[in-house]
Amino acid sequence: MKKELGKWFLDIAKYLATAGLIAPWISDSDQLGIWIFPLIGIVFILTLGIGLRILAREDVKEKNRNKNKNRR
């Protein structure tokens, strides 16, 4: 369950990066305002970090489970 949540956060980060790169070409940059790009960047970094942290924790738990199975 948590591994899927981590993947979901990574997907959100990818969508934000894509939107941040495509948005200036689609609409006028005057309408977007200067604050939208740093906001997209901050949310991108947060969602990427959360997703990577969740996936890293799940990988460690999975490795520990495999070690315990091999010891038996």
N, C-alpha and C positions, 0 to 999 in steps of 0.2 A: 504494500500500500504506500509506504513512504517513498519507495523507489519511483513509483509512478508520479507522486507529488513532485519529486525532484525533477523528473523529466518535464513535467508540466511547467515548472518555473523556468526551465531552460527554453522551452518553446515560447513562453511569454517574452523572454529576453530577446529571442530571435525576431519575434514579431515587432517589438519595439525598435530594434536596430533597423529593420527593414522600413518601418514607417518613418523613422527619423531620416533615412537616406532618400526615400522617395517623396516625402511630403514637400520639400522645397521645389521639386520639379513640377509637381501637379498643381500647386496653388501659388498665389502670390506670396512672397516672403513678407510683405508688409502686413498681410492679414494674420499670419502666424504669430508675429511678435517675437521679440528676442528671447523671451523667457521660456519658450517651448523647447528649444534645443537642449539647454542645460537640464530641464526637467526630464526630458526623455533620457538623457545620459545618466542621470542619477537613478531613475527607476530601472533602467537597463542594468546598471551595476548592482543594484540591490537584488533584483530578481535573479541575475546570473550568480551572484554570491550565495544566495539562499539555495538555489538549485544545486550548485556544486557542493555545498556543505552537506546537504541532505544525502546526495549520492555518495559522497565520500564516507559518511557515517554508515550508510547501509553496506558499502563495500567492506568496511572494517568488520562489521557484524557478520557478514557472510563468510569472510575469511576465518574469523574465530569459530564459527559453526563448523566449517570444513576441517579445521584443525582438531576440534573436539571429536568429530566423527572418525578421523584417521587414527586417533589415539586409542580408540576402543578396539 
